[in-house]
Amino acid sequence: MLRHSPTDTINFAGRSIFVKRDDKLHPDFSGNKARKFYHFLINDFKNVTRIVSSGSAQANSLYSLSVLAKMKGWQLDYYVSHISKYLKSQLQITPAIASNYTQAHANGANIIEVDWSSPKLSGCKHLDDAVSIFKPEYYKQYTQQEILFIPEGGRCDYANTGIYLLGEEIISWVKAQNITALSVFLPSGTGTTALFLQQYFKECQTELLDVQVLTCSTVGGDLYLQKQFSALNPDDSVHPTILNDGVKYHFGKLYLALFALWNEVLTTSGIEFDLLYDPIGLSVLKSHIEAGQCQNRQILYIHQGGLLGNATMQSRYHRKLMNKR
Ligand SMILES: Cc1ncc(COP(=O)(O)O)c(C=O)c1O
């Protein structure tokens, strides 16, 4: 279950590259989150009745956790900083645009807007910190065995279980293809997936097998991503290589040039990538290839899912294009 995604070949930036189709793992539980939450799916947490997490109201972790909670019969409390009027209005109309928020709501998730003005949260800026402040309240009602706290975006050691399996799948595919030098590229948010993959490949490294992880930052810039890696593992010999295309992107902001690239890849390859992380990833990889890097290596791009958020992103892009006219 949730393993062995297929690998496609596409033409990109004037050469042939491979795409690992983790978006095809499962319709409800796909991509990055299928790998990161695999641990919770396959293990039996027999006393758990509630899970608590946090993130953006549009995040695919919200949707995936709502599916996980529904499958396991758990209640999900998901803390968000803010829910836009637009998203809230989607709950009033039928049919609503399917999004991570509307679908998670339909799955019974409690999506809770944090009240930052509460004295309890004074000086607190991050959602994960707010959740730590709420923890003692939860422990008055639940024992440690009954409740699971999952950090924002699945940034925790539990993510290792599924990401190592992804690493294993890639290594057996590499061997079957007789590939000796491979660059695996994936855009990073928290950097958890890229880091755990690089750790796995380092363990498999031999003189005849060279697999490296290349990534780029989509949130906060290269230095921020570097810090994220160090927080997960201080040993920088297992950190992935961070690339950029010279632009400092802001997460969730619209970039028409990136939308054009995303559309071009959709047309030429027939593959729909996500509209938050992948346009940045594709642009960075394109400039890396065009700079003549990776000439003697095969490239495998990991499609990390996240497609449910595309409908709202596409309508935002279309509104921006209309306003330009
Ligand atoms: C579609 C997609 N791509 C990339 C990422 C980034 O993954 P990570 O936070 O492990 O760097 C995420 C994470 O939420 C994602 O959902």
The ligand as an SDF file (V2000), in Angstrom:
LIG
                    3D

 16 16  0  0  0  0  0  0  0  0999 V2000
    3.6930   19.2350   -3.0670 C   0  0  0  0  0  0  0  0  0  0  0  0
    4.8130   19.4720   -2.1050 C   0  0  0  0  0  0  0  0  0  0  0  0
    6.0400   19.6740   -2.5960 N   0  0  0  0  0  0  0  0  0  0  0  0
    7.0800   19.9180   -1.7590 C   0  0  0  0  0  0  0  0  0  0  0  0
    6.9160   19.9600   -0.3860 C   0  0  0  0  0  0  0  0  0  0  0  0
    8.1070   20.2400    0.5100 C   0  0  0  0  0  0  0  0  0  0  0  0
    8.4240   19.1730    1.3450 O   0  0  0  0  0  0  0  0  0  0  0  0
    9.3480   19.3750    2.6220 P   0  0  0  0  0  0  0  0  0  0  0  0
    8.5670   20.2000    3.5980 O   0  0  0  0  0  0  0  0  0  0  0  0
    9.6110   18.0020    3.1210 O   0  0  0  0  0  0  0  0  0  0  0  0
   10.5810   20.0790    2.1730 O   0  0  0  0  0  0  0  0  0  0  0  0
    5.6580   19.7500    0.1600 C   0  0  0  0  0  0  0  0  0  0  0  0
    5.4810   19.8180    1.6250 C   0  0  0  0  0  0  0  0  0  0  0  0
    4.5570   20.1430    2.2040 O   0  0  0  0  0  0  0  0  0  0  0  0
    4.5710   19.5070   -0.7190 C   0  0  0  0  0  0  0  0  0  0  0  0
    3.3570   19.2990   -0.2380 O   0  0  0  0  0  0  0  0  0  0  0  0
  1  2  1  0
  2  3  1  0
  2 15  2  0
  3  4  2  0
  4  5  1  0
  5  6  1  0
  5 12  2  0
  6  7  1  0
  7  8  1  0
  8  9  2  0
  8 10  1  0
  8 11  1  0
 12 13  1  0
 12 15  1  0
 13 14  2  0
 15 16  1  0
M  END
$$$$
